[in-house]
């Protein structure tokens, strides 16, 4: 799937075919009104055209070259060169709304602020700041669809899994029923830096309580289908998280969490570059790979605690884990001797001496690594938050 300068990703045929299957209702009667607000070359509409020959197709796009192509190749469509973020679409007008909106940021205008406020529970945006275009498009697509109509959108993982996007998921769950959220393997999207999801459902004023999750294979088949509660999906709705939610619930019930026994969880306040400039002994996220064992002896002396805040200095019995990195869930280190200043990319776990070995052993288990992997945020470089670490179950320390 290729990306344009406008943040557009052009959709492969097998995804377009699957979307057409998801939005055509057995009760639907032609002619239907069908829209794609970010149509590109019309790849999402073409499979529907083959199945709904007596329906009306409305294709909008900001790229004039795309519109010129469609005017020549699809003479029966209503094709318009418009910026769909700003264009006023008629509300509850279309029977089927589908799209692959651009993955870009856009500046908040009074019009966009109004869209957010009326759709996202009074969410107030400051004019002139930026917002993800996908957030606006989700609201516009759903607003434009009739009650009982179908919506299907390709969205980036951030909308599905970022905990700060819970207001978007709440809006989707409130306004759609029979929802499916299917992960599209990122390797099938050339140049796409993010994992993508196909979200489909029926517009409603009576939302249901469940959603269906799964993964899409290269031939367009949906695999690993599972039904989960919407209430569990507001925090995160990605397949990786929801497929493990029962397992993690059991671990939390069985084992004590790190936050219940830890003295303090600290991170450094200086970057690697700053500490290199200080010419001091430091420990960075890249340092984990420099040691052959996970029991680490540091070269620094106790005088580091006079030069730096003591909570930013690793000492004997401390456990260090990466806060950020591509594989931050894989590493941990137990300090057996010496001191070092930790960078802002490293967490320092200050624990009771009797508990530290148990925690360190727990961190090396597959359960603990899986927890950190799934709770880490980001598509390429991963990030663990304080909350992720404090909620981590200590395998072996039963309640």
C-alpha positions as CSV (number, residue, x, y, z in Angstrom):
1,X,0.0,0.0,0.0
2,X,1.7,3.2,-1.1
3,X,1.6,6.5,0.8
4,X,1.2,9.9,-0.8
5,X,2.4,13.3,0.5
6,X,-1.2,13.9,1.7
7,X,-0.9,11.0,4.2
8,X,-3.0,8.7,2.0
9,X,-2.4,4.9,1.8
10,X,-3.9,3.2,-1.2
11,X,-5.7,0.1,-0.2
12,X,-4.9,-3.4,-1.6
13,X,-7.7,-5.2,-3.4
14,X,-8.2,-8.0,-0.9
15,X,-9.0,-5.4,1.8
16,X,-11.4,-3.6,-0.5
17,X,-13.2,-6.9,-1.2
18,X,-13.5,-7.7,2.5
19,X,-14.8,-4.2,3.3
20,X,-17.5,-4.6,0.6
21,X,-18.6,-7.9,2.3
22,X,-18.8,-6.3,5.7
23,X,-20.9,-3.3,4.6
24,X,-23.5,-5.0,2.4
25,X,-26.5,-6.0,4.5
26,X,-28.8,-8.9,3.4
27,X,-31.8,-6.6,4.1
28,X,-30.5,-3.7,2.0
29,X,-32.5,-2.7,-1.0
30,X,-31.2,-0.8,-3.9
31,X,-30.7,1.9,-4.8
32,X,-28.3,2.7,-2.0
33,X,-26.3,5.9,-1.4
34,X,-22.6,5.1,-0.9
35,X,-19.8,7.5,0.0
36,X,-16.0,7.5,0.3
37,X,-14.8,10.9,1.6
38,X,-11.2,10.1,0.9
39,X,-11.6,8.0,-2.2
40,X,-8.1,8.1,-3.8
41,X,-8.4,6.0,-7.0
42,X,-11.8,4.6,-5.9
43,X,-10.5,1.2,-4.8
44,X,-12.9,0.9,-1.9
45,X,-16.0,1.7,-4.1
46,X,-15.2,-0.5,-7.1
47,X,-16.0,-3.9,-5.4
48,X,-19.3,-2.4,-4.2
49,X,-20.1,-1.2,-7.7
50,X,-19.8,-4.7,-9.0
51,X,-22.3,-6.0,-6.4
52,X,-24.6,-3.0,-6.2
53,X,-25.1,-2.0,-9.8
54,X,-28.2,0.1,-9.2
55,X,-26.8,2.2,-6.4
56,X,-25.4,5.7,-6.3
57,X,-21.7,6.3,-5.6
58,X,-20.2,9.5,-4.2
59,X,-16.4,9.9,-4.3
60,X,-14.6,12.9,-2.7
61,X,-10.9,13.6,-2.6
62,X,-8.6,16.5,-2.0
63,X,-6.2,15.4,-4.7
64,X,-7.2,16.8,-8.1
65,X,-5.3,14.1,-9.9
66,X,-7.3,11.4,-8.2
67,X,-10.5,13.2,-9.2
68,X,-9.5,13.6,-12.8
69,X,-8.7,9.9,-13.0
70,X,-12.1,9.0,-11.6
71,X,-14.0,11.4,-13.8
72,X,-12.5,9.6,-16.8
73,X,-12.9,6.0,-15.5
74,X,-16.1,6.2,-13.5
75,X,-18.5,8.4,-15.5
76,X,-21.6,7.3,-13.5
77,X,-20.2,8.3,-10.1
78,X,-20.7,11.7,-8.4
79,X,-17.0,12.7,-8.2
80,X,-15.9,15.9,-6.4
81,X,-12.6,17.6,-5.7
82,X,-13.1,18.7,-2.1
83,X,-11.2,18.9,1.2
84,X,-13.5,16.5,3.1
85,X,-12.3,17.8,6.4
86,X,-13.9,21.1,5.6
87,X,-16.8,20.0,3.4
88,X,-20.2,19.9,5.0
89,X,-21.7,16.5,4.3
90,X,-25.4,15.9,4.7
91,X,-26.1,14.1,8.0
92,X,-27.7,10.7,8.2
93,X,-27.9,10.6,4.4
94,X,-25.8,7.7,3.2
95,X,-26.5,4.0,3.5
96,X,-22.9,2.9,3.3
97,X,-19.9,5.0,4.3
98,X,-16.4,3.7,3.9
99,X,-12.9,5.0,3.7
100,X,-9.2,4.9,4.4
101,X,-8.7,8.5,5.8
102,X,-5.2,10.1,5.7
103,X,-2.9,9.4,8.7
104,X,-1.9,13.1,9.2
105,X,-2.2,15.9,11.7
106,X,-4.3,18.9,10.8
107,X,-4.8,22.4,12.3
108,X,-7.8,22.9,14.5
109,X,-10.3,25.4,12.9
110,X,-13.5,26.6,14.5
111,X,-15.4,24.1,12.2
112,X,-13.3,21.2,13.3
113,X,-13.5,22.2,17.0
114,X,-17.3,22.2,16.6
115,X,-17.3,18.7,15.1
116,X,-15.2,17.4,18.1
117,X,-17.3,19.2,20.7
118,X,-20.7,17.8,19.4
119,X,-19.4,14.2,18.8
120,X,-16.8,13.6,21.5
121,X,-18.7,14.4,24.7
122,X,-18.0,18.1,24.7
123,X,-14.3,17.7,24.0
124,X,-12.9,21.2,23.7
125,X,-10.1,21.9,21.3
126,X,-8.0,25.1,21.2
127,X,-8.1,26.8,17.8
128,X,-4.8,26.7,16.0
129,X,-3.5,23.5,17.8
130,X,-3.2,20.2,15.9
131,X,-5.4,17.1,15.9
132,X,-5.2,13.8,14.1
133,X,-7.3,14.0,10.9
134,X,-8.6,10.5,11.5
135,X,-10.4,11.7,14.7
136,X,-12.3,14.2,12.6
137,X,-13.0,11.8,9.8
138,X,-14.4,9.1,12.1
139,X,-17.0,11.6,13.4
140,X,-17.8,12.8,9.8
141,X,-18.3,9.3,8.4
142,X,-20.6,8.3,11.3
143,X,-22.5,11.5,11.2
144,X,-23.2,11.2,7.5
145,X,-24.5,7.6,7.8
146,X,-28.2,6.7,8.3
147,X,-29.4,4.8,11.3
148,X,-29.1,1.2,10.2
149,X,-26.5,2.1,7.6
150,X,-23.0,0.5,7.5
151,X,-19.6,2.1,8.2
152,X,-16.2,0.6,7.5
153,X,-12.9,2.5,8.0
154,X,-9.2,1.7,7.9
155,X,-7.6,3.3,10.9
156,X,-4.1,3.4,12.5
157,X,-3.2,1.4,15.6
158,X,-3.0,4.6,17.7
159,X,-6.7,5.2,17.4
160,X,-7.3,1.6,18.4
161,X,-4.7,1.1,21.2
162,X,-3.6,4.5,22.5
163,X,-5.1,4.9,26.0
164,X,-5.5,8.6,25.4
165,X,-7.8,7.9,22.4
166,X,-10.4,6.2,24.7
167,X,-12.8,9.1,23.9
168,X,-12.7,8.1,20.2
169,X,-13.4,4.4,21.0
170,X,-16.2,5.4,23.3
171,X,-17.8,7.4,20.5
172,X,-17.5,4.5,18.1
173,X,-18.9,2.0,20.6
174,X,-21.8,4.3,21.4
175,X,-22.8,4.9,17.8
176,X,-22.1,1.5,16.1
177,X,-23.4,-2.0,16.8
178,X,-22.2,-5.4,15.4
179,X,-18.7,-3.9,15.5
180,X,-15.7,-5.8,14.1
181,X,-12.1,-4.7,14.7
182,X,-9.7,-6.7,12.5
183,X,-5.9,-6.2,12.6
184,X,-4.3,-5.9,9.1
185,X,-0.8,-7.2,9.2
186,X,1.6,-4.3,8.7
187,X,3.8,-6.1,6.2
188,X,1.1,-5.9,3.6
189,X,1.2,-2.1,3.6
190,X,4.3,-1.0,1.7
191,X,6.0,2.0,3.4
192,X,3.4,2.1,6.2
193,X,5.1,2.7,9.5
194,X,2.1,1.8,11.6
195,X,-0.1,-1.2,12.1
196,X,-3.5,-0.7,10.7
197,X,-7.0,-1.9,11.6
198,X,-10.3,-2.4,9.8
199,X,-13.2,-1.1,11.9
200,X,-16.7,-1.8,10.7
201,X,-20.2,-1.6,12.2
202,X,-23.9,-0.6,11.8
203,X,-25.0,2.9,12.9
204,X,-27.4,2.7,15.8
205,X,-29.1,4.5,18.7
206,X,-29.2,1.2,20.6
207,X,-25.6,0.1,21.0
208,X,-24.9,-3.5,21.9
209,X,-22.4,-4.8,24.5
210,X,-19.9,-6.9,22.4
211,X,-17.3,-6.4,19.6
212,X,-15.6,-9.0,17.4
213,X,-11.9,-9.0,17.0
214,X,-9.6,-10.9,14.6
215,X,-6.7,-10.7,12.2
216,X,-6.8,-10.4,8.4
217,X,-4.5,-12.8,6.4
218,X,-3.0,-11.9,3.1
219,X,-5.8,-13.6,1.2
220,X,-8.4,-11.5,3.0
221,X,-9.5,-14.2,5.4
222,X,-10.3,-13.2,8.9
223,X,-8.6,-15.4,11.5
224,X,-8.5,-15.8,15.3
225,X,-12.0,-14.4,15.7
226,X,-13.0,-13.7,19.3
227,X,-15.9,-11.8,20.9
228,X,-15.1,-9.5,23.8
229,X,-17.0,-7.0,25.9
230,X,-17.0,-3.3,24.8
231,X,-16.4,-2.3,28.4
232,X,-13.0,-4.1,28.3
233,X,-12.2,-2.5,24.9
234,X,-12.5,1.2,25.8
235,X,-9.1,1.3,27.4
236,X,-7.6,-0.5,24.4
237,X,-9.2,-2.3,21.5
238,X,-6.2,-3.8,19.7
239,X,-6.1,-7.6,19.1
240,X,-2.8,-8.0,20.9
241,X,-4.2,-6.6,24.1
242,X,-7.7,-8.0,24.1
243,X,-6.5,-11.5,23.2
244,X,-4.5,-11.6,26.5
245,X,-6.9,-9.7,28.8
246,X,-8.2,-12.8,30.6
247,X,-4.7,-14.2,31.1
248,X,-3.5,-10.9,32.5
249,X,-6.6,-10.7,34.8
250,X,-5.8,-14.1,36.2
251,X,-2.1,-13.1,36.8
252,X,-3.2,-9.9,38.7
253,X,-5.6,-11.9,40.8
254,X,-3.0,-14.5,41.7
255,X,0.2,-12.4,42.2
256,X,1.1,-9.3,44.1
257,X,1.8,-6.3,41.9
258,X,5.1,-4.5,41.8
259,X,3.4,-1.3,43.1
260,X,2.4,-3.0,46.3
261,X,6.0,-3.8,47.4
262,X,8.3,-1.2,45.7
263,X,9.9,1.6,47.7
264,X,10.2,3.9,44.7
265,X,10.1,3.8,40.9
266,X,12.4,6.4,39.4
267,X,13.7,7.4,36.0
268,X,16.7,9.6,35.1
269,X,16.3,13.2,34.3
270,X,19.2,13.6,31.9
271,X,19.7,12.3,28.3
272,X,22.6,10.1,27.3
273,X,24.2,13.1,25.5
274,X,24.1,15.2,28.6
275,X,25.7,12.6,30.7
276,X,28.4,12.0,28.1
277,X,29.1,15.7,28.3
278,X,29.4,15.4,32.1
279,X,32.0,12.6,31.5
280,X,30.3,10.5,34.2
281,X,29.5,6.8,34.6
282,X,25.9,6.3,33.3
283,X,23.5,3.6,32.4
284,X,21.4,4.0,29.2
285,X,18.8,1.7,27.5
286,X,21.6,0.6,25.1
287,X,23.7,-0.5,28.1
288,X,21.6,-3.6,28.7
289,X,23.1,-5.2,25.6
290,X,26.7,-4.4,26.6
291,X,26.7,-6.9,29.5
292,X,27.0,-10.7,29.0
293,X,25.0,-11.4,32.2
294,X,22.0,-9.6,33.8
295,X,23.9,-9.4,37.1
296,X,25.8,-6.2,36.6
297,X,28.7,-4.6,38.3
298,X,29.0,-0.8,37.7
299,X,32.1,1.3,37.6
300,X,30.8,4.3,39.4
301,X,31.5,5.2,43.0
302,X,29.2,6.5,45.8
303,X,30.3,10.1,45.2
304,X,27.8,10.1,42.3
305,X,25.1,10.5,45.0
306,X,26.6,13.8,46.0
307,X,26.9,15.1,42.4
308,X,23.4,13.9,41.3
309,X,20.1,13.3,43.0
310,X,20.3,10.0,44.7
311,X,17.1,8.7,43.1
312,X,18.8,9.0,39.7
313,X,21.8,6.9,40.8
314,X,21.7,3.1,40.5
315,X,23.2,1.2,43.4
316,X,23.6,-2.4,44.7
317,X,20.3,-4.4,44.8
318,X,18.5,-1.9,42.4
319,X,16.8,-3.4,39.4
320,X,17.0,-1.5,36.1
321,X,14.7,-1.9,33.1
322,X,14.4,0.1,29.9
323,X,11.7,2.7,29.7
324,X,11.9,3.1,26.0
325,X,13.3,1.1,23.0
326,X,12.3,-1.3,20.3
327,X,12.6,-4.3,22.7
328,X,12.2,-2.6,26.1
329,X,10.2,-5.6,27.3
330,X,13.1,-8.0,26.9
331,X,15.7,-6.6,29.2
332,X,16.3,-6.2,33.0
333,X,19.5,-5.9,35.1
334,X,20.2,-6.5,38.8
335,X,23.0,-4.3,40.2
336,X,25.4,-6.3,42.3
337,X,28.2,-3.7,42.8
338,X,29.0,0.0,42.1
339,X,27.0,2.9,41.0
340,X,25.9,4.7,37.8
341,X,23.7,7.6,36.9
342,X,20.6,6.4,34.9
343,X,19.4,8.3,31.8
344,X,15.9,9.3,31.2
345,X,15.4,6.1,29.1
346,X,15.9,3.8,32.2
347,X,13.7,2.9,35.1
348,X,15.3,2.3,38.5
349,X,13.3,-0.1,40.8
350,X,14.2,0.5,44.5
351,X,13.0,-2.6,46.4
352,X,13.4,-4.3,49.8
353,X,16.5,-6.4,49.6
354,X,14.5,-9.6,50.3
355,X,12.1,-8.8,47.5
356,X,14.5,-7.7,44.8
357,X,15.7,-11.2,43.8
358,X,12.1,-12.4,43.5
359,X,11.2,-9.4,41.3
360,X,14.3,-9.9,39.2
361,X,13.5,-13.6,38.7
362,X,9.9,-12.6,37.8
363,X,11.0,-10.1,35.2
364,X,12.9,-12.9,33.3
365,X,9.7,-15.0,32.9
366,X,7.8,-15.1,29.7
367,X,4.6,-13.9,31.5
368,X,6.4,-10.7,32.6
369,X,8.0,-10.1,29.2
370,X,4.7,-10.6,27.6
371,X,3.0,-8.2,30.0
372,X,5.6,-5.5,29.2
373,X,5.4,-6.2,25.5
374,X,1.7,-5.8,25.3
375,X,1.5,-2.8,27.6
376,X,4.3,-0.9,25.9
377,X,3.1,1.9,23.6
378,X,4.2,2.9,20.2
379,X,4.6,1.3,16.7
380,X,8.3,1.2,16.3
381,X,10.0,2.6,19.4
382,X,8.2,1.2,22.4
383,X,7.5,3.1,25.7
384,X,6.6,1.8,29.1
385,X,4.8,4.1,31.6
386,X,5.1,4.2,35.4
387,X,1.6,2.7,35.6
388,X,2.6,-0.2,33.3
389,X,5.5,-1.1,35.7
390,X,3.6,-0.6,39.0
391,X,0.7,-2.8,37.8
392,X,3.1,-5.6,36.7
393,X,2.4,-8.9,38.6
394,X,5.4,-10.4,40.4
395,X,5.4,-14.0,39.3
396,X,6.1,-16.2,42.3
397,X,4.9,-13.7,44.9
398,X,1.4,-15.0,45.6
399,X,-1.3,-12.9,47.2
